[in-house]
Amino acid sequence: MIELINLKKQFDDKVVTKDVTLKINSNKMTVIIGRSGEGKSVLLKQIIGLIPPTSGKILVDGVDTTHLTRQERLENFHKFGYVFQFAALLDSLTVFENIGISLFEKNVEHEKIYKQVKEKLSLVDLPEDVMKKYPSELSGGMRKRVGLARTLIRDPQVLLYDEPTTGLDPITTKIIHKLMKSLQDKFKVTSVVISHDLEVFNYADYIALLYDGEIKYFGDAKTVHKSDNPYIQQFISASTTGPIQTEIPHTSEDK
């Protein structure tokens, strides 16, 4: 569904991604990992079209989305759902209003909105009475699920997750990961996840590692721990024992 070809993004003198080439398989979960500051979130925003690349191509269903008209770009947006790092709920609105906001903007009948919001809450394992609450009354895990429900109400083909478990305890993290996997399996969506959490490897189909502006590793999540790729070895080791080194020795296997 999505293919990135020689993607480069530069802000003034700072090059964030310099040569990203990656195929994201349809109906699968691809997790993109990497050090803080590597530009993973910038990469995600380029995929959805919020930030234009400096050069390179982004193919969605075979169409290069980097040169779309304004109307074509809006139509492309409808294929995507974006789950923000901290849910990005509007504090002044109830859960019902937050989830149904895109339908309110289209003047959909109240009863139809209520039905759809209830359905989406059920999908993320939240009870109907949560609708009346405000974001400040919810736990971190509940806010994440409400943010996901708001995304699902648009019936996206692609779900983009930007650090979906940041700030959550290990138990809630596992619940969110299981939910992400169940939604992908149920609706056959394509999931792209930005994460530092190795626990998500248990639910992913593929792992990609972004380092120094390039994809240095891409492989099956089931075999990632067996890889002798120095970049992925260093990332996994540092995630459990300490900080990631700034220099990683090169070998003949970079991919």
FIRODO-467833 format. One record per residue (C-alpha): x, y, z. Coordinates in steps of 0.5 Angstrom, whole numbers, padded with zeros to 4 digits, always signed. Example, Ala and Ser with C-alpha at 12.3 -4.5 7.8 and 13.67 -1.06 7.14 Angstrom:
BEGIN
+0025-0009+0016;+0027-0002+0014;
//
This chain:
BEGIN
+0000+0000+0000;+0006+0005+0002;+0012+0006-0001;+0018+0011+0001;+0023+0012-0004;+0029+0016-0003;+0026+0020+0002;+0029+0027+0004;+0027+0032+0009;+0031+0038+0011;+0029+0044+0015;+0034+0050+0014;+0041+0047+0015;+0039+0040+0019;+0037+0034+0015;+0032+0030+0019;+0031+0024+0014;+0036+0024+0008;+0035+0017+0004;+0029+0013+0007;+0027+0008+0003;+0022+0003+0005;+0016-0001+0003;+0010-0002+0008;+0006-0008+0007;-0002-0008+0006;-0006-0010+0012;+0000-0011+0017;+0003-0008+0023;+0010-0005+0021;+0014-0002+0027;+0019+0004+0026;+0024+0004+0032;+0030+0009+0033;+0034+0014+0038;+0030+0020+0040;+0031+0026+0035;+0032+0021+0029;+0026+0024+0026;+0021+0018+0026;+0015+0023+0028;+0017+0027+0022;+0017+0021+0018;+0010+0019+0020;+0008+0026+0018;+0011+0026+0011;+0007+0019+0010;+0000+0022+0012;+0002+0029+0008;+0002+0034+0014;+0010+0035+0012;+0012+0035+0005;+0019+0032+0004;+0025+0036+0001;+0026+0030-0004;+0024+0023-0006;+0017+0020-0007;+0011+0017-0003;+0007+0012-0006;+0000+0011-0003;-0004+0005-0007;+0002+0007-0013;+0000+0014-0013;+0006+0019-0012;+0003+0023-0006;+0008+0029-0006;+0005+0032-0012;-0002+0032-0011;-0007+0038-0012;-0010+0041-0005;-0017+0037-0007;-0013+0031-0008;-0009+0031-0002;-0016+0032+0002;-0018+0026-0001;-0012+0022+0001;-0012+0024+0008;-0019+0020+0008;-0015+0014+0008;-0011+0015+0014;-0012+0015+0021;-0007+0019+0026;-0007+0017+0033;-0003+0022+0037;+0002+0021+0042;-0002+0024+0048;-0009+0023+0045;-0009+0030+0043;-0016+0031+0046;-0020+0037+0047;-0021+0038+0054;-0027+0043+0054;-0031+0037+0050;-0034+0031+0053;-0031+0024+0050;-0038+0024+0046;-0036+0030+0043;-0029+0029+0042;-0030+0022+0038;-0036+0025+0034;-0033+0031+0032;-0031+0030+0025;-0039+0028+0024;-0041+0034+0028;-0037+0038+0023;-0041+0034+0017;-0048+0036+0021;-0049+0028+0021;-0056+0027+0025;-0055+0027+0033;-0058+0020+0034;-0053+0017+0028;-0047+0020+0031;-0049+0017+0038;-0050+0010+0035;-0043+0011+0032;-0039+0013+0038;-0042+0008+0042;-0040+0003+0037;-0033+0005+0037;-0032+0006+0044;-0034-0002+0044;-0029-0003+0039;-0023+0000+0044;-0026-0004+0050;-0029+0003+0054;-0037+0003+0057;-0042+0007+0054;-0042+0011+0060;-0035+0014+0059;-0039+0019+0053;-0041+0024+0059;-0034+0024+0062;-0029+0030+0060;-0021+0028+0058;-0019+0030+0065;-0023+0025+0068;-0020+0019+0065;-0014+0015+0066;-0008+0016+0061;-0010+0009+0058;-0017+0011+0057;-0015+0017+0054;-0011+0013+0049;-0017+0009+0047;-0021+0015+0046;-0016+0018+0042;-0016+0011+0038;-0024+0011+0038;-0024+0018+0035;-0019+0016+0029;-0023+0009+0028;-0030+0013+0027;-0027+0016+0020;-0026+0008+0018;-0019+0009+0015;-0015+0004+0011;-0008+0006+0015;-0007+0007+0022;-0001+0011+0024;+0001+0011+0031;+0006+0016+0034;+0009+0013+0041;+0002+0010+0043;+0004+0008+0049;+0008+0014+0052;+0007+0015+0059;+0003+0008+0061;+0005+0003+0066;+0007-0004+0063;+0000-0007+0064;-0003-0001+0060;+0002-0002+0055;+0000-0009+0054;-0007-0008+0053;-0006-0002+0048;-0002-0006+0044;-0007-0012+0044;-0012-0007+0042;-0008-0005+0036;-0007-0012+0034;-0014-0014+0035;-0016-0008+0031;-0011-0009+0025;-0014-0016+0025;-0021-0015+0025;-0021-0009+0020;-0015-0011+0016;-0012-0004+0016;-0005-0003+0015;-0001+0000+0021;+0005+0004+0022;+0007+0005+0029;+0013+0009+0032;+0015+0006+0038;+0021+0006+0043;+0018+0000+0047;+0021-0007+0045;+0014-0010+0048;+0011-0008+0041;+0015-0013+0038;+0011-0019+0040;+0005-0016+0036;+0008-0013+0030;+0009-0016+0023;+0015-0012+0021;+0021-0008+0024;+0024-0002+0021;+0030+0002+0024;+0031+0009+0023;+0039+0011+0024;+0042+0017+0021;+0037+0019+0017;+0036+0012+0013;+0033+0005+0014;+0039+0001+0017;+0034-0005+0018;+0028-0008+0016;+0026-0015+0018;+0020-0020+0020;+0019-0018+0028;+0019-0026+0029;+0026-0026+0028;+0029-0019+0030;+0032-0022+0036;+0036-0027+0032;+0039-0022+0027;+0046-0020+0027;+0045-0013+0024;+0049-0009+0028;+0044-0003+0029;+0038-0007+0031;+0043-0011+0036;+0045-0004+0039;+0038-0002+0039;+0035-0008+0043;+0041-0008+0048;+0041-0001+0049;+0034-0001+0051;+0035-0006+0056;+0042-0004+0059;+0043+0003+0058;+0044+0009+0053;+0045+0008+0045;+0052+0009+0042;+0053+0015+0038;+0057+0010+0033;+0056+0003+0031;+0061-0001+0027;+0059-0002+0020;+0059-0009+0017;+0057-0012+0011;+0050-0013+0013;+0047-0006+0014;+0040-0008+0012;
//
